[in-house]
């Protein structure tokens, strides 16, 4: 009975100790978790605000760059309307100027220029008829041809169409279309600048900053219409957002952050208002998903609390064993039956073991596993940091040496004591586009010679690579490029390499990048699968000292004569001379444009029906877009051969019509060669040249011969008076006809009739 009382007392004492232990732990745990969650949410809001501010600054900068380009277009004398319309070469210079602006800004997919009231829209690729441009080349979902025409004709303020499905040159993608009047000042607008912005470029740029995998970022215009969203999830109405997160009007880039309910989830929302031309930026991050790690941490917290609680219980039991002798004796009896040391008892039975060390070891293993996973995540993050660093470096956004040194260290890019250069890799087959595994293999392959840092961007076919070379190995640049080229040869991948020059200042990477781009553009002459260095281009003689006059004259003759072999020889001769004379890319393209212009002039000068040659003309207009001069020559030979065949058929047609017309009308006294040319729809001079080439005599000579043959036949076979015979043959001047007959036959009309009767 006493033992039972003691046990009851022990239980009460144990419960008292447990209450004293558990209540403080629960209070501290709850408060700690609450503070942690609140701090975590505030940190998320702050991070989102920082990321959104950086995104808004980048987007605002890019949009203002388009305004700057528009101002530069307005100031460029090459793009003045009278210069563009002055001659075909004016249009070519305009296209080249647009291409230069386009090439300096990878943010812009295409740049267009339209002179209001004109018939053509000029881009960095070619010039297009305005009506055909919106009908065949640029189609925008939700906008018809007339609406787009009205916008480029009448907009007096910048117009930005939301991102949507757009088809440009038969390629479908999501684009923003931005229209800027020229000049940018109010009134006096004479032209419109057209910018096509690939949504993927903006999304990639935003994703490099906004790295919330479960979040969304939306850009609204001044009217609250969504221009672009980072993901395809539901986009909230701007009026609803503005009501929950008011932004003071007129305060540029004011930031408001809050926690709200969106689609039934607690969401961290950040809004930046009054940005570029009233743009607003909204970021949404689901806290339910982002707090999942915190929930796991809570579970671990309770597991640790349970371990602390269990240890506390053991300490309490030990304390009671020391304090109370009866309790200690009871504990010793219990210990005799349940020894926690896991030893075999005297009776040989296995005792119950509770090993806390094993549990703690399990916790440590989990912590070790989490540390490893965090290490791998940091390594992946370092690669993302490298990509952003390389993009900023090549775009010239890093101008401070201290910032460069700090960011290159974070990106693990070795530049200390090294020379830098940029090369650009261009795979020639779409199926051989570089993937991450291939470039990682090449990076390891080149590690013994140099630092090899490729910049892989989504949607880009070319891959810029930053090379860092030890200062004492500057002479090995040629060997390095050769080794890279050999690597792709082993993989059976055809690649063209453009290389910039070496610099000791790493901030000159942007200069080397543009040099590599210039070198790569000479692939037009050098051909696919070649290695082109900017240094070799600087040694070229860029003077335009040769013009293929004889070859162009020969090309015209061969087209009109139907000489297919001569056409091929003439065009190939020009191509060979361009390569042989080591011309600049500008001079080479000008000569190629002249070859194209020669073919078009033949179409015009010989009155070739545009309907018949419509498809061929569409193809030849696209010839300036060809990648290599060899490809251009093949297309041009095919076009000229088809044109020559058509001219031959057309000439035969005209000759048949001329002969038929003469047979029908040559007996008339009112017959006129000029009237015949007008009725047949050809020029008098061209008709004479065509007939002479066919019969080796003029039309008048042919008609005179037919009339004289008719007179002789009538003199032989009829008794009609000579006067009537002359009139029926188409002559109304009898004396003149008699003289002509006597000159041709040597005898008069009467003598001819008399002789025919005597011999008949």
C-alpha positions in Angstrom: 0.0 0.0 0.0 2.8 2.3 0.9 4.5 1.4 -2.3 1.4 2.4 -4.2 1.3 5.8 -2.5 4.9 6.4 -3.3 4.3 5.5 -7.0 1.3 7.9 -7.0 3.4 10.7 -5.5 6.2 10.0 -8.0 3.7 10.3 -10.8 2.4 13.6 -9.4 5.9 14.9 -9.0 6.8 13.8 -12.6 3.7 15.5 -14.0 4.7 18.7 -12.2 8.2 18.7 -13.6 6.9 17.9 -17.1 4.5 20.8 -16.9 7.3 23.1 -15.8 9.4 21.8 -18.7 6.8 21.6 -21.5 5.0 25.0 -21.1 8.2 27.2 -21.5 9.3 25.0 -24.5 5.9 25.4 -26.2 5.7 29.1 -25.5 9.3 29.7 -26.8 8.7 27.4 -29.8 5.5 29.0 -30.8 6.9 32.5 -30.5 10.1 31.5 -32.3 8.1 30.0 -35.2 5.8 33.0 -35.4 8.8 35.5 -35.4 10.6 33.3 -38.0 7.5 33.2 -40.3 7.0 37.0 -40.0 10.7 37.7 -40.6 10.6 35.2 -43.5 7.6 36.9 -45.1 9.2 40.4 -44.7 12.4 39.0 -46.2 10.4 37.7 -49.2 8.7 41.0 -49.7 12.0 42.8 -49.5 13.7 40.4 -51.9 10.8 40.7 -54.3 10.8 44.5 -54.1 14.6 44.6 -54.8 14.2 42.2 -57.7 11.2 44.1 -59.1 13.0 47.4 -58.8 16.0 46.0 -60.7 13.6 44.6 -63.4 11.8 47.9 -63.7 15.2 49.8 -64.0 16.3 47.3 -66.7 13.0 47.5 -68.7 12.8 51.3 -68.3 16.4 51.5 -69.6 15.7 49.3 -72.6 12.5 51.2 -73.5 14.4 54.5 -73.2 17.2 53.0 -75.4 14.5 52.7 -78.1 13.6 56.4 -77.7 17.4 57.1 -78.0 17.6 55.0 -81.2 14.5 56.9 -82.6 16.3 60.2 -81.9 19.4 58.9 -83.6 17.4 57.7 -86.6 15.9 61.2 -86.9 19.4 62.7 -86.7 20.9 60.3 -89.2 21.3 62.0 -92.7 21.2 58.7 -94.4 17.6 58.2 -93.3 16.3 61.6 -94.5 13.3 61.0 -96.8 14.9 62.6 -99.8 18.1 60.6 -99.3 16.2 57.3 -99.0 14.0 58.0 -102.1 16.7 59.6 -104.2 17.9 56.3 -105.7 17.9 52.6 -105.1 21.2 53.0 -103.3 19.6 55.4 -100.9 17.3 52.5 -99.8 20.3 50.2 -99.5 22.1 52.7 -97.3 19.0 53.1 -95.2 18.8 49.3 -94.7 22.5 49.1 -93.8 22.0 51.9 -91.2 19.0 50.1 -89.7 21.1 46.9 -89.6 23.8 48.7 -87.7 21.4 50.0 -85.1 19.8 46.6 -84.8 23.1 44.8 -84.4 24.2 47.0 -81.4 21.1 46.0 -79.4 20.3 42.3 -78.9 17.1 43.4 -77.1 15.6 44.3 -80.4 14.5 41.5 -82.7 13.9 43.7 -85.8 14.0 47.5 -86.5 11.8 49.2 -89.1 11.6 52.7 -90.6 8.5 54.1 -92.4 8.3 57.5 -94.2 4.8 58.6 -93.7 2.7 58.7 -96.9 5.4 56.4 -98.6 5.0 53.1 -100.2 7.8 51.2 -98.5 8.8 50.0 -95.0 12.5 49.6 -94.5 14.0 47.1 -92.1 17.5 45.9 -91.3 16.9 43.1 -93.7 15.2 44.6 -96.8 12.7 47.1 -98.1 9.0 46.0 -98.3 6.0 47.3 -100.0 3.8 48.7 -97.2 0.6 46.9 -98.2 2.5 43.6 -98.7 4.4 44.1 -95.5 1.4 43.8 -93.3 -0.3 41.3 -95.6 2.5 38.8 -96.0 5.5 39.6 -93.8 4.1 41.0 -90.5 0.9 39.6 -89.1 -0.3 40.5 -85.5 -3.0 38.6 -83.7 -6.0 40.9 -82.9 -4.9 43.6 -85.3 -5.8 43.8 -89.0 -3.8 45.5 -91.8 -5.8 48.7 -91.7 -5.3 49.1 -88.0 -1.5 48.7 -88.2 -1.4 51.0 -91.2 -3.3 53.7 -89.3 -1.0 53.4 -86.3 2.2 53.9 -88.3 0.6 56.7 -90.3 -1.0 58.7 -87.5 0.6 58.0 -84.2 1.8 61.2 -82.6 2.9 59.5 -79.3 4.8 56.3 -78.7 2.5 53.3 -79.1 3.3 49.9 -77.4 1.2 47.0 -78.4 1.0 44.2 -75.7 2.9 41.0 -76.2 1.0 38.6 -78.5 1.3 36.0 -81.2 3.1 37.6 -84.1 4.2 36.2 -87.5 7.2 37.9 -89.0 8.8 36.6 -92.2 6.9 33.3 -91.8 8.3 32.8 -88.2 5.8 32.8 -85.4 6.6 34.1 -81.9 5.3 36.3 -79.2 6.4 39.9 -79.7 5.8 43.5 -78.4 5.4 46.0 -81.2 6.6 49.5 -80.3 5.9 52.5 -82.6 7.7 55.8 -82.1 6.9 58.9 -84.2 9.8 60.9 -85.7 10.8 63.4 -84.5 10.0 62.5 -80.9 9.0 66.2 -80.1 5.3 67.2 -80.5 4.2 67.9 -84.0 5.9 67.7 -87.4 6.0 63.9 -87.5 7.3 62.7 -90.9 8.2 59.1 -90.1 7.6 56.2 -87.7 10.2 53.9 -86.1 9.0 50.3 -85.7 10.6 48.0 -83.1 9.8 44.3 -82.8 10.8 43.0 -79.4 10.9 39.2 -78.9 9.0 38.3 -75.7 11.5 35.5 -75.1 14.3 38.0 -74.9 12.5 40.0 -72.2 11.4 36.9 -70.3 15.0 35.6 -70.3 16.2 39.0 -69.1 13.5 39.1 -66.4 14.1 35.5 -65.3 17.8 36.2 -64.8 16.7 38.7 -62.1 13.3 37.4 -60.9 14.3 33.9 -59.8 11.1 32.9 -58.0 10.3 29.6 -59.7 6.7 29.7 -58.5 6.1 33.4 -59.0 4.9 35.6 -61.8 5.8 39.1 -62.9 3.4 41.4 -64.9 4.0 44.7 -66.7 1.0 47.0 -67.2 0.8 50.1 -69.4 -0.5 53.5 -68.3 -4.1 52.3 -69.0 -3.7 49.2 -66.8 -3.6 46.8 -69.7 -1.1 43.9 -69.3 1.8 44.3 -71.7 3.7 41.1 -70.7 3.6 38.4 -68.1 6.5 36.1 -67.0 4.3 33.0 -66.9 1.0 31.8 -68.5 -0.8 31.8 -65.1 -3.8 34.1 -64.5 -3.0 37.8 -64.6 -4.9 39.9 -62.0 -6.9 43.0 -63.2 -4.9 46.1 -62.5 -7.8 48.0 -61.0 -8.1 45.3 -58.4 -4.4 45.4 -57.6 -4.3 49.2 -57.5 -7.3 49.2 -55.0 -5.4 46.9 -52.6 -2.0 48.5 -53.2 -2.5 52.2 -53.8 0.4 54.0 -55.5 0.7 57.8 -55.3 0.4 59.4 -58.8 3.4 61.2 -60.0 5.9 59.6 -57.7 8.1 57.7 -60.0 9.1 54.1 -59.1 7.2 54.2 -55.8 7.2 50.6 -54.4 4.4 49.1 -52.4 4.6 45.5 -50.9 1.9 43.5 -49.1 0.5 40.1 -48.4 -2.9 39.5 -50.1 -5.2 36.6 -51.1 -5.0 35.7 -54.8 -6.7 32.7 -56.3 -7.3 31.3 -52.8 -3.6 31.5 -51.8 -1.7 33.8 -49.6 0.5 35.8 -52.0 3.4 38.2 -51.5 2.7 41.1 -53.9 5.0 44.0 -54.8 3.8 46.9 -57.1 6.0 49.6 -58.7 4.1 52.4 -60.3 4.8 55.5 -62.5 7.7 53.9 -64.4 8.5 54.4 -68.1 5.6 56.2 -69.7 3.3 55.2 -66.8 4.4 51.5 -66.8 3.5 49.5 -63.6 5.3 46.4 -62.5 3.7 43.7 -60.3 5.3 40.6 -58.8 3.3 37.8 -57.3 4.8 34.9 -55.2 2.7 32.2 -53.6 3.6 32.0 -49.9 2.0 28.5 -49.6 4.7 27.1 -51.9 7.6 29.1 -50.8 6.8 28.3 -47.1 7.1 24.6 -47.8 10.8 24.6 -46.6 9.6 26.4 -43.4 7.0 23.7 -42.8 9.7 21.1 -43.1 11.8 23.1 -40.7 8.9 23.2 -38.3 8.7 19.4 -38.3 12.4 19.2 -37.6 12.0 21.7 -34.8 9.3 19.5 -33.1 11.5 16.5 -33.6 14.4 18.3 -31.8 12.0 19.5 -29.2 10.9 15.9 -28.7 14.5 14.9 -28.2 15.0 17.7 -25.7 11.8 16.7 -23.9 13.0 13.0 -23.7 16.4 14.1 -22.4 14.7 16.4 -19.9 12.6 13.5 -18.7 15.7 11.4 -18.0 17.3 14.4 -16.2 14.1 14.7 -14.1 14.2 11.0 -13.2 17.9 11.3 -12.3 17.1 14.3 -10.1 14.4 12.5 -8.4 16.7 9.5 -7.8 19.1 11.8 -6.0 16.5 13.8 -4.1 14.3 11.1 -3.0 15.7 7.9 -1.7 12.5 5.8 -2.1 12.3 7.0 -5.6 16.0 6.3 -6.2 15.5 2.7 -4.9 12.5 2.3 -7.2 14.6 3.6 -10.1 17.4 1.1 -9.3 14.9 -1.7 -9.4 13.6 -0.5 -12.7 17.2 -0.2 -14.0 17.9 -3.7 -12.9 15.2 -4.9 -15.3 15.7 -2.3 -18.1 19.4 -1.4 -18.5 19.9 1.3 -21.1 23.5 0.1 -21.7 22.3 -2.8 -24.0 24.3 -5.5 -22.1 23.3 -9.2 -21.6 21.8 -9.7 -18.1 22.8 -12.4 -15.6 19.8 -14.4 -16.5 21.0 -14.4 -20.1 17.9 -12.5 -21.3 18.2 -9.5 -23.8 17.4 -6.2 -22.0 15.4 -3.3 -23.6 17.8 -0.7 -25.0 17.0 3.0 -25.8 20.0 4.5 -27.5 19.7 8.3 -27.9 23.0 8.5 -29.7 21.6 6.7 -32.7 18.8 9.2 -33.0 21.2 12.2 -32.7 23.4 10.5 -35.3 20.4 10.2 -37.7 19.7 14.0 -37.2 23.4 14.7 -38.0 23.2 12.6 -41.1 20.2 14.6 -42.3 22.0 17.9 -41.6 25.0 16.6 -43.5 22.7 15.6 -46.4 21.1 19.0 -46.4 24.5 20.7 -46.4 25.5 18.7 -49.5 22.3 19.6 -51.3 22.9 23.2 -50.4 26.4 23.0 -51.9 25.0 21.6 -55.2 22.4 24.3 -55.3 25.1 27.0 -54.8 27.2 25.5 -57.6 24.1 25.7 -60.0 23.5 29.2 -58.8 27.1 30.1 -59.5 26.6 29.0 -63.2 23.5 31.3 -63.4 25.6 34.1 -61.8 28.2 33.5 -64.5 25.7 33.8 -67.3 24.3 37.1 -65.9 27.9 38.4 -65.4 28.9 37.5 -69.0 25.8 39.1 -70.5 26.4 42.3 -68.6 30.1 42.3 -69.5 29.6 41.7 -73.2 26.8 44.3 -73.3 29.1 46.9 -71.7 27.0 47.2 -68.5 30.1 46.7 -66.2 32.3 49.8 -66.4 33.9 49.8 -62.9 37.0 47.7 -62.3 36.2 47.1 -58.7 32.7 45.9 -59.5 34.1 43.7 -62.3 36.6 42.1 -59.9 34.0 41.4 -57.3 31.5 39.9 -59.9 34.1 37.9 -61.7 35.0 36.3 -58.5 31.4 35.4 -57.7 31.0 34.0 -61.2 34.2 32.0 -60.9 35.7 33.6 -64.0 39.5 33.8 -63.8 40.8 37.1 -65.3 43.7 38.1 -63.0 47.0 38.2 -64.9 45.3 37.2 -68.1 44.4 38.6 -71.5 40.8 38.4 -72.7 39.2 37.8 -76.1 35.7 37.0 -77.3 34.9 34.5 -80.0 31.5 33.6 -81.4 30.5 30.0 -82.4 27.9 29.6 -85.1 26.7 26.0 -85.9 25.8 25.7 -89.6 23.1 23.0 -89.2 20.0 23.8 -87.0 20.1 20.1 -85.8 23.6 20.7 -84.4 22.7 23.6 -82.1 25.0 23.5 -79.1 23.6 22.0 -75.8 25.0 22.5 -72.3 26.6 19.0 -72.2 28.6 19.7 -75.4 29.9 23.1 -74.2 30.8 21.7 -70.8 32.8 19.0 -72.5 34.5 21.6 -74.7 35.2 23.7 -71.5 37.0 20.8 -69.9 38.8 20.1 -73.2 40.2 23.6 -73.3 41.0 23.9 -69.6 44.8 23.3 -70.1 45.2 26.1 -72.6 42.8 28.9 -71.4 39.7 29.8 -69.5 36.7 29.0 -71.6 33.4 30.6 -70.6 30.4 30.2 -73.0 27.3 32.3 -72.8 24.3 30.1 -73.5 21.1 32.1 -74.0 17.6 30.7 -74.8 16.5 31.2 -78.4 20.0 32.3 -79.7 21.7 30.2 -82.4 25.2 31.8 -81.9 27.2 31.2 -78.7 29.6 34.0 -77.5 32.6 32.7 -75.5 34.9 34.7 -73.3 38.5 33.4 -73.5 41.0 34.2 -70.8 44.6 33.5 -71.8 47.7 33.7 -69.6 49.7 36.9 -70.5 52.8 34.8 -71.4 50.7 32.8 -73.9 49.3 35.6 -76.1 51.0 34.0 -79.2 48.9 30.9 -78.7 45.6 32.5 -79.7 45.8 30.9 -83.2 46.5 27.5 -81.6 43.5 27.9 -79.2 41.1 28.6 -82.0 42.5 25.7 -84.0 42.0 23.4 -81.1 38.4 24.5 -80.7 37.8 24.0 -84.4 39.4 20.6 -84.3 37.1 19.6 -81.4 34.0 20.3 -83.5 35.6 18.4 -86.5 35.9 15.4 -84.3 32.2 15.7 -83.4 31.4 16.1 -87.1 29.8 19.5 -86.5 30.3 22.3 -89.0 30.9 25.5 -87.1 31.9 29.0 -88.2 34.1 31.0 -85.7 34.4 34.7 -85.5 37.2 36.0 -83.2 37.8 39.4 -81.7 41.2 40.8 -80.7 43.1 40.2 -77.4 43.0 42.9 -74.7 44.8 43.2 -71.4 41.9 45.3 -69.9 39.0 42.9 -69.2 36.5 45.8 -69.5 37.3 45.8 -73.3 35.4 42.5 -73.6 32.5 44.4 -75.2 34.8 45.8 -77.9 36.2 42.3 -78.6 32.6 41.0 -78.7 31.6 43.5 -81.4 34.8 42.7 -83.3 33.9 39.0 -83.3 30.4 39.9 -84.6 32.0 41.9 -87.4 34.3 39.0 -88.2 31.4 36.6 -88.2 29.5 38.8 -90.7 32.3 38.1 -93.2 31.1 34.5 -93.4 29.1 36.0 -96.4 32.4 35.9 -98.3 34.5 33.3 -96.5 31.7 30.7 -96.5 30.3 28.3 -93.9 32.6 26.4 -91.6 35.4 29.0 -91.7 37.5 30.7 -89.1 37.5 34.6 -89.4 39.5 36.8 -87.1 39.0 40.6 -86.8 42.8 41.1 -87.0 42.7 39.6 -90.6 39.9 41.9 -91.6 42.0 45.0 -90.6 44.6 44.0 -93.1 42.1 44.1 -96.0 42.2 46.8 -98.7 38.7 48.2 -98.4 39.0 50.5 -101.4 36.4 49.8 -104.1 38.8 49.7 -107.0 37.1 47.1 -109.3 33.8 47.0 -111.1 32.7 44.0 -113.2 31.4 45.9 -116.2 32.3 43.3 -118.7 30.8 40.5 -116.7 27.5 42.4 -116.1 27.3 43.3 -119.9 27.9 39.6 -120.6 25.2 38.6 -118.1 22.6 40.8 -119.9 23.6 39.4 -123.3 23.4 35.8 -122.1 20.0 36.3 -120.4 18.5 37.8 -123.6 20.2 35.2 -125.8 19.1 32.2 -123.7 22.7 31.1 -122.9 22.4 29.2 -119.6 26.1 28.3 -119.5 27.1 32.0 -120.2 24.8 33.1 -117.3 26.5 30.7 -114.9 30.0 31.7 -116.1 29.3 35.5 -115.8 28.0 35.2 -112.2 30.6 32.8 -111.0 33.3 35.1 -112.5 32.2 38.0 -110.3 32.1 35.7 -107.2 35.6 34.5 -107.9 36.9 38.0 -108.3 35.3 39.1 -105.1 37.1 36.3 -103.2 40.3 36.8 -105.1 40.5 40.5 -104.5 39.9 40.1 -100.7 37.2 42.8 -100.7 35.5 44.3 -97.7 32.0 43.0 -96.8 30.5 46.3 -97.8 32.1 46.3 -101.3 31.2 42.7 -101.8 27.5 43.2 -100.9 27.3 46.3 -103.2 28.5 44.2 -106.2 26.0 41.5 -105.3 23.3 44.1 -105.2 24.4 45.3 -108.7 24.0 41.7 -110.0 20.5 41.5 -108.5 19.7 45.0 -110.0 21.0 43.8 -113.4 18.5 40.9 -113.4 15.6 43.2 -112.3 16.5 45.7 -115.1 16.2 43.0 -117.7 12.7 42.2 -116.4 11.7 45.8 -116.7 13.5 46.6 -120.0 11.9 43.6 -121.8 8.4 44.3 -120.5 8.2 41.0 -118.7 4.8 40.5 -117.0 5.2 41.0 -113.3 2.4 38.5 -112.7 4.4 35.8 -114.5 7.6 36.6 -112.6 5.8 37.3 -109.3 7.2 34.3 -107.3 10.7 34.7 -108.8 10.7 38.4 -108.0 9.7 37.6 -104.4 12.7 35.2 -104.2 15.1 37.7 -105.6 14.0 40.4 -103.2 15.1 38.1 -100.4 18.5 37.5 -101.9 20.2 40.1 -99.7 19.3 37.8 -96.7 21.4 34.9 -98.0 24.0 33.7 -95.6 27.0 33.3 -98.1 28.0 34.7 -101.4 28.0 31.2 -102.9 24.4 30.6 -101.8 23.5 34.0 -103.3 25.1 33.1 -106.7 23.3 29.8 -106.8 19.9 31.6 -106.3 20.8 34.3 -108.8 21.9 31.8 -111.5 18.6 29.9 -111.0 16.6 33.2 -111.3 18.5 34.4 -114.4 18.1 31.0 -116.1 14.4 31.0 -115.5 14.2 34.6 -116.8 16.2 33.7 -119.9 13.8 30.8 -120.6 10.8 33.0 -120.2 12.3 35.7 -122.5 12.9 33.1 -125.2 9.3 31.9 -124.9 8.1 35.5 -124.9 10.1 36.4 -128.0 8.7 33.4 -129.9 5.2 34.4 -128.8 5.7 38.0 -130.1 7.2 36.8 -133.4 4.2 34.5 -134.0 1.8 37.5 -133.2 3.8 39.8 -135.6 3.7 37.3 -138.5 0.0 36.6 -137.9 -0.8 40.3 -137.9 1.2 41.0 -141.1 -0.5 38.1 -142.9 -3.9 39.6 -141.9 -3.2 43.3 -142.7 -0.4 43.7 -145.2 -2.8 44.0 -148.2 -4.3 47.2 -146.6 -3.1 50.5 -147.9 -3.6 51.9 -144.3 -1.2 49.3 -142.8 1.3 50.9 -140.3 4.1 49.3 -138.4 3.6 51.8 -135.6 -0.1 50.8 -135.3 0.9 47.2 -135.3 3.3 47.8 -132.3 0.6 49.7 -130.4 -2.0 47.0 -130.9 0.4 44.2 -129.9 1.4 46.1 -126.8 5.1 46.4 -127.5 7.4 49.2 -128.4 8.3 49.9 -132.0 12.0 49.7 -131.5 11.8 46.4 -129.5 9.5 44.9 -132.1 12.0 45.8 -134.9 14.9 44.3 -132.9 13.0 41.2 -132.1 11.9 40.6 -135.7 15.3 41.3 -137.1 16.9 38.8 -134.7 14.3 36.3 -136.0 14.4 36.9 -139.8 17.6 38.9 -140.3 15.5 41.6 -142.1 13.4 44.5 -141.0 9.6 44.4 -140.8 9.3 46.8 -143.8 11.6 44.6 -145.9 9.5 41.5 -145.0 6.2 43.3 -145.9 7.7 44.6 -149.2 8.8 41.1 -150.1 5.3 39.7 -149.3 3.6 42.4 -151.3 5.9 41.9 -154.3 5.3 38.1 -154.2 1.5 38.8 -154.2 1.8 41.2 -157.2 3.8 38.6 -159.2 1.3 35.9 -158.3 -1.7 38.1 -159.5 0.2 39.0 -162.7 0.7 35.3 -163.5 -2.7 34.1 -162.5 -5.2 36.9 -163.2 -6.2 39.3 -166.0 -6.8 42.2 -163.5 -5.5 45.6 -164.5 -2.0 46.4 -163.2 -3.5 49.3 -161.2 -6.0 47.1 -159.4 -3.2 44.6 -158.6 -1.0 47.3 -157.1 -3.9 48.6 -155.0 -4.9 45.1 -153.8 -1.3 44.4 -152.7 -1.5 47.4 -150.3 0.2 50.2 -152.3 -1.7 53.4 -153.0 1.3 55.0 -154.8 1.3 53.3 -158.2 4.5 54.9 -159.7 6.5 54.2 -156.6 5.4 50.6 -156.6 6.3 50.3 -160.3 9.8 51.6 -159.6 10.3 49.2 -156.7 9.2 46.3 -158.8 11.5 47.2 -161.7 14.4 47.6 -159.2 13.8 44.2 -157.7 13.0 42.2 -160.9 14.9 44.2 -163.5 11.8 44.5 -165.8 8.5 46.4 -165.6 5.2 45.0 -164.5 3.9 44.7 -168.1 7.1 43.0 -169.2 6.8 40.5 -166.3 3.2 39.6 -167.2 4.2 39.2 -170.9 7.1 37.0 -170.1 5.0 34.8 -167.8 2.5 34.4 -170.6 5.1 33.4 -173.1 6.8 30.9 -170.8 3.4 29.7 -169.4 
